[in-house]
Amino acid sequence: GLIGHDPWKTEDAVTFSIASEMLDRNDIVAPILVGQPEFEHGVLVPALAAVTERLFSPPLAPHNGARLAVGILLVFILLFASMASRELNGRAFRWLPVLILVGSVGFFDRAHALSADVGATLGVAIALYGLALALRRPIGGGVAIGLGTAIGFLARGFEVPLWIGFTCLLLPLAGSRWRSKSFAATVGIAVAVSALLGGTWPFALYMRDTHLFAAWRAAERLSDYAGWMGDPGAFDPLYALKNLLWFAWPALPLVLWALWIRGRGFNGGLARPGVQIPAVLSIVILGGLVLMTSATLTAMLPLLVPLAVLASLEVDTLKRGFSGALDWFGILTFGLVATLLWFLWIDAYFNSMSPAVARFFR
C-alpha cells in the first residue's frame, strides 16, 4: 500500500510537496511549501522523503518514491517497540507489541500517512527502548533516550522532548530504582545527546538564513502545547479521550486487563518496570494530547507504542471466552466491512453507484 496510488489529502500531499521543494532547491534544511516556510510538519520526515524520492524515482513516480519513507519509519517503530518489550519483559514478549500495534485501529488507519507524527512515533519508540535499557546499561539507555528525543524534535518540534522530559521527572516517583545516581547519569547523557543531535538543525537553519530561524522560533508557540493559552475555540481537551476508545482498540482493553491482573498482585504486581515505564509514558503522552491545541488523530499515533507494550503483558492470561469474543469480533466486523466494500465496488463498476446506494450514503 505504500506505492501505486495518489497521495492522500492533507498530511500526505503537504509532506510530499515539501519534500519535492527540498529536491528542487537541493536543500533539506529549510522546509518550504509554495515559497513559504512550513514548520508544522517538521523537517525530518520531508527530508527522508526527499532522499527516498531521489533514490527510487525513477523507476517509481515521485510521490511513490517519497512514500517509501513511511515504510522505513514503520519498520524501525515496530523494531524498537519489540526491543523495548524484550528488554522489559523477556524474550517471550518481544513480538506481542508488534502484533498489537499493527492490529490497532488507529495505527492501521493513520500510520500509512507521510506525516511528521510517524517520525514522532519513532522518537517515542526509541526513547521507550532507552528507558528500558537504562536499568541494565545506563550509558546505552541514555544514548537511546537522547537519540529518540532528538528524532522526535526534528520530526515534530518540542512535543516529544516535553513528553520524554516529564516521563524522566515522574519515574522517580514510581520507584526507588529511578532515584539513583545511575538514572541521573542516564538523564544527563540523554540531555547531552539530544541537544547535540537535535541542535544541529536549528544551527544549520540559523547559518542558512536568520529570517528562517526567526520564523521557526515564531512558529514554536507555548500555546501549541498548552491549549488554554491559545484560541479557546480550537482547544478541545476531550478530543483525545473521546477518540481513544476506538483509536486504541484492542490495545486499550488489553491494557485495562493487564492493570486489573497486576493490580491484584499477580505476576509481580504493579511495581515492575515493565508496567511502570510504559504506564508513566502513556499517561504523560495522553496528558500532552489533552492539553494540545487542535489535536488530531494522527498526533495520537505515538501513544499507541507504550500502550502496545503495556497491553502485551497479560495476553496469555485472558479468559478463554473473552479471547474468543475478541477474535470473533474482529472476524465478523472486518468480514462484514470487506463484504460491504466489494458490494459497493461492484455496484459502482456496473451502475456508477445506483441511486439507491447513493441515497443510503447521503
Secondary structure, 3 states (H helix, E strand, C coil): CCCCCCCCCCHHHHHHHHHHHHHHHCCCCCCEECCEECCCCCCHHHHHHHHHHHHHCCCCCHHHHHHHHHHHHHHHHHHHHHHHHHHHHCHHHCCHHHHHHHHCHHHHHHCCCCCHHHHHHHHHHHHHHHHHHCCCCHHHHHHHHHHHHHHHHHHHCCHHHHHHHHHHHHHHHHCHHHCCHHHHHHHHHHHHHHHHHHCHHHHHHHHHCHHHHHHHHHHCCHHHCCHHHCCHHHCCCCHHHHHHHHHCCCHHHHHHHHHHHHHCCHHHHHHCHHHHHHHHHHHHHHHHHHHCCCCCCHHHHHHHHHHHHHHCCCHHHCCHHHHHHHHHHHHHHHHHHHHHHHHHHHHHHHHCCCHHHHHHHC
